[in-house]
Amino acid sequence: MTNTATKPFDAAEYLETEQDIKEFLRQAAEDGNTQHLVHCLGVAVRSKGMSEVATNVGVTRASLYKSFAEGANPKLDTINKVLGVLGCKLSVTADNSQSHA
């Protein structure tokens, strides 16, 4: 039996264009799961380049890693700035899928 070398899957390796990143984040935001969106933002930041994004956001690379580490809860201001660097913005829309009392 031959051992096959494998490596963990990293979605960041497949986000090759600005459009790839935007579509990835759009889909991540659709399900409404905040932790999933934060995770996907971290993936998008790594695909763009952690140092480049950190410089454009105005934080250290280490701080940006910490903001998007597993289980992190980044500030809305950080999320908004990162989205801007990635060519995206936050938007609020009506949720008509549920009745709200």
N, C-alpha and C positions, 0 to 999 in steps of 0.2 A: 504494500500500500504506500503510495506516495503522499507526502504532506504537501498541501497546497497553501501557499502564503496568501493571506487575506488581510485587508485593512478595513477599519470601520468606515461605514458610509458617511460622507460629509456632503450635505446638500450645497454648501458654499462653493464646492468645486464645479457645480453645474449652473451657477448663476453667472453667466458670462457677459450679459449685456445689461444696460440700464433697464430695458424693458423686461428682462427676466426678473430682475429684482422687484420692480414695481408690481408685476403680476403675482409673484410669490407673496409679497406683503398684502396685496389686495385679497388674495385667497385666505391668507392667515387671519386677516381682520374679520372676514365674513362669519366665522363660526362663533364669535363673541367670547372666546376663551382668552382671557387676558394673559395667562401664563404662556399659552401657545404663541400668542402674538409677540410677547417679549422674547421668547426663544427664537422665533423667526427673525426678529429684528437683529438679534445677535448673529445669526447665520448670515444675514444680508450684510451686516457690518464687516464680518470676516471676509466675505466675498469681495467687498469693495476695497478692503485694506484697513485694518484696525488703526494703524498709525495715521493714515490719511484722514479717516473720519474723525479721529480724536482731535487732530489739529484743526479741522474745520468746525468742530463743535466747540472747541476751546477748553478741552479737558485733557488730562494725561491718558496715555494708552492704558495704563494700569487701572485707572478709574473707569474707563469705558469697559474694559474686561469685567470689572466688578459689577458694573451696572447691568450687564447682560449675562452674568453667570447663572447657572441653574438655580432656581428658587429666588432670584433677585427680584426686587420690586423698584425699578428705576422711577425717578421723579418724572412727572408729566412733562416738565420743561426739557429734560434730557431726551425723552422720547420724541418730543416735537422737533428739537434741534437735529437729532439723528435722522428723522424722517425727511427733514428739509435737505440735508446733505445727500440723501438717497433719492431726491427728486420727488418726494411724496409730501402729503400734508394730512393732518387729521380732518375728519369731516363728521358731522352729526346728521343722521337721517332718522326719520320717524320709523319706529318698529311697529308695523301693523300686524305682525304675526301673532301677537298675544293681546288679550284684552287687559288693560291696566285699570285698576280701580281707583 
